[in-house]
Amino acid sequence: MEKFLLVAFLFLAITILGSSHGVDQSPKGVEKWFKKLPHAKLKMTKLHFYFHDTVTAKNPSAIQIAQANNTFQSPTFFGLVRMMDNPLTVNPEPNSKIIGRAQGIYGSASFEDIGLLMTLNLVFTNGKYNGSTLSILGHNQIFHEYREMPIVGGSGVFRQAQGIATAKTYSGDNTTQNAIVEYHVVLLHY
């Protein structure tokens, strides 16, 4: 009986999670979506949230996975690479409602200033965008007030997304390297 319930639960979970807010993600569903694309209307969506990058804590959300031999002799930490699974929240407080995760990699990619190569997916896990993603690939000069990074794609309700993610540090600690970053995202999608 336990095996039957487990199989039934897995089938139900796959059936429910297989779509992103009514967007059919099966191969036939994607093909059907693309056939309708020439007649689809372009939409603009604005998002606002906070990104919590926790490096030093009991349960860090970003972990160092690589470094160059001279990373810690470099004033810019050149070659330092971290993998992240950072919470995205509605407000800056760490206990604020979580709406998704920023999952990806960032690395120090500049000899001259602390400029990070950011490659990440914003994975929405709550609210009307639950199950949808946005992909960012860009340069993040963390000590500039505003940093603009391109949205290069998306999935679910954000298929074919293009746009800009503007980051601004809300709070940061140079000793712990923990930071909370405010994001404003403007994107076009179908």
C-alpha positions as CSV (number, residue, x, y, z in Angstrom):
1,M,0.0,0.0,0.0
2,E,2.9,2.4,0.8
3,K,4.4,1.9,-2.6
4,F,1.0,2.5,-4.3
5,L,0.6,5.8,-2.3
6,L,4.2,6.8,-3.2
7,V,3.6,6.2,-6.9
8,A,0.3,8.0,-6.8
9,F,1.8,10.9,-5.0
10,L,4.7,11.1,-7.5
11,F,2.3,11.0,-10.4
12,L,0.2,13.7,-8.9
13,A,3.2,15.9,-8.2
14,I,4.6,15.5,-11.7
15,T,1.2,16.3,-13.2
16,I,0.7,19.4,-11.0
17,L,4.3,20.6,-11.2
18,G,4.7,19.8,-14.8
19,S,3.1,23.2,-15.8
20,S,4.0,26.7,-14.7
21,H,0.8,28.5,-14.0
22,G,-1.1,27.0,-16.9
23,V,1.9,27.0,-19.3
24,D,2.2,23.6,-20.9
25,Q,5.9,22.7,-20.7
26,S,5.6,19.4,-22.6
27,P,7.3,19.2,-26.0
28,K,3.9,19.4,-27.8
29,G,2.9,22.3,-25.5
30,V,6.1,24.3,-26.3
31,E,5.6,23.7,-30.0
32,K,2.0,24.8,-29.9
33,W,3.2,28.0,-28.0
34,F,5.8,28.8,-30.7
35,K,3.2,28.4,-33.4
36,K,1.0,31.0,-31.7
37,L,4.0,33.3,-31.1
38,P,3.7,35.4,-34.3
39,H,0.2,36.5,-33.1
40,A,1.2,36.9,-29.4
41,K,1.3,40.3,-27.8
42,L,4.5,41.5,-26.2
43,K,4.1,42.2,-22.4
44,M,6.1,44.3,-20.0
45,T,6.5,43.1,-16.5
46,K,8.2,44.9,-13.6
47,L,9.5,42.9,-10.6
48,H,11.0,44.1,-7.3
49,F,12.6,41.9,-4.7
50,Y,15.6,41.4,-2.4
51,F,18.5,39.0,-2.9
52,H,20.1,37.6,0.3
53,D,23.7,36.5,-0.3
54,T,24.9,34.8,2.9
55,V,28.5,33.6,2.8
56,T,29.3,33.3,6.5
57,A,26.6,31.8,8.6
58,K,25.6,28.4,10.1
59,N,23.7,27.7,6.8
60,P,25.3,29.8,4.0
61,S,23.4,30.3,0.8
62,A,26.6,30.9,-1.2
63,I,29.7,28.6,-1.0
64,Q,33.1,29.0,-2.5
65,I,33.8,26.3,-5.1
66,A,37.0,27.5,-6.7
67,Q,39.9,29.9,-6.4
68,A,43.1,30.7,-8.2
69,N,46.5,30.1,-6.6
70,N,46.8,33.9,-6.0
71,T,43.2,34.8,-5.3
72,F,43.8,36.0,-1.8
73,Q,46.9,38.0,-2.8
74,S,44.7,39.9,-5.4
75,P,43.1,43.1,-4.2
76,T,40.0,42.1,-6.3
77,F,40.0,38.4,-5.2
78,F,40.4,37.5,-8.9
79,G,39.5,33.9,-9.5
80,L,37.2,33.4,-6.5
81,V,34.1,31.5,-7.6
82,R,31.0,30.8,-5.6
83,M,27.9,28.7,-6.2
84,M,24.7,30.2,-4.8
85,D,21.1,29.3,-3.9
86,N,20.1,32.6,-2.4
87,P,16.6,33.4,-1.2
88,L,14.6,36.2,-3.0
89,T,12.3,38.0,-0.6
90,V,9.5,40.6,-0.8
91,N,11.2,42.9,1.8
92,P,14.9,43.2,2.9
93,E,14.4,41.5,6.2
94,P,15.8,38.0,6.2
95,N,12.5,36.6,7.6
96,S,10.5,38.3,4.9
97,K,8.3,36.2,2.6
98,I,10.4,34.1,0.1
99,I,9.2,34.4,-3.5
100,G,12.0,32.4,-5.1
101,R,15.7,31.6,-5.3
102,A,18.7,33.0,-7.2
103,Q,20.6,29.8,-8.3
104,G,23.9,30.0,-10.1
105,I,27.5,31.0,-10.0
106,Y,29.4,34.2,-9.5
107,G,33.1,34.8,-9.8
108,S,35.5,37.7,-9.4
109,A,36.5,38.4,-13.0
110,S,38.4,41.7,-12.9
111,F,42.0,42.6,-12.0
112,E,41.1,46.3,-11.7
113,D,38.0,46.4,-9.5
114,I,35.7,43.9,-7.8
115,G,33.6,43.0,-10.8
116,L,31.7,39.8,-10.7
117,L,30.6,37.6,-13.6
118,M,27.1,36.6,-12.7
119,T,25.3,33.7,-14.3
120,L,22.2,32.8,-12.5
121,N,18.5,31.8,-12.7
122,L,15.9,33.6,-10.8
123,V,13.6,30.7,-9.9
124,F,10.2,31.8,-8.7
125,T,8.6,29.5,-6.1
126,N,5.7,31.5,-4.8
127,G,3.0,33.8,-6.1
128,K,1.7,34.3,-9.6
129,Y,5.2,33.5,-11.2
130,N,5.6,30.2,-9.3
131,G,7.5,27.7,-11.5
132,S,8.8,30.4,-13.9
133,T,12.4,31.5,-14.3
134,L,14.5,34.3,-15.6
135,S,18.2,34.0,-16.6
136,I,20.8,36.6,-16.0
137,L,24.3,36.7,-17.5
138,G,26.2,39.9,-16.8
139,H,28.9,42.0,-15.1
140,N,28.2,43.2,-11.5
141,Q,30.6,45.9,-10.2
142,I,29.4,45.5,-6.6
143,F,30.7,48.8,-5.3
144,H,28.8,50.9,-7.9
145,E,25.5,52.2,-6.6
146,Y,23.5,50.7,-9.5
147,R,24.5,47.7,-11.6
148,E,22.7,46.8,-14.7
149,M,22.7,43.2,-15.9
150,P,20.8,41.7,-18.9
151,I,18.0,39.3,-18.7
152,V,18.9,36.8,-21.5
153,G,15.9,34.5,-21.3
154,G,13.2,32.8,-19.2
155,S,10.8,29.9,-18.9
156,G,7.2,29.4,-17.9
157,V,5.3,32.6,-18.1
158,F,8.6,34.4,-18.9
159,R,9.4,32.5,-22.2
160,Q,11.5,34.5,-24.6
161,A,12.1,37.1,-21.9
162,Q,14.5,40.0,-22.5
163,G,15.2,42.8,-20.1
164,I,17.3,44.5,-17.5
165,A,17.9,43.6,-13.8
166,T,19.1,46.6,-11.8
167,A,20.9,45.8,-8.6
168,K,21.6,48.1,-5.7
169,T,23.2,47.0,-2.4
170,Y,20.7,47.4,0.4
171,S,23.2,46.3,3.1
172,G,26.6,44.6,3.0
173,D,29.4,43.7,5.4
174,N,32.9,43.6,4.0
175,T,34.1,41.4,6.9
176,T,31.5,38.6,6.6
177,Q,30.9,39.3,2.9
178,N,27.2,38.9,3.5
179,A,24.9,41.2,1.5
180,I,21.3,42.0,0.8
181,V,20.8,43.4,-2.7
182,E,17.7,45.2,-3.9
183,Y,16.6,44.2,-7.5
184,H,14.4,46.1,-9.9
185,V,13.7,44.0,-13.0
186,V,12.0,45.2,-16.2
187,L,11.4,42.7,-18.9
188,L,9.5,42.0,-22.1
189,H,8.0,38.6,-22.7
190,Y,5.1,36.9,-24.5
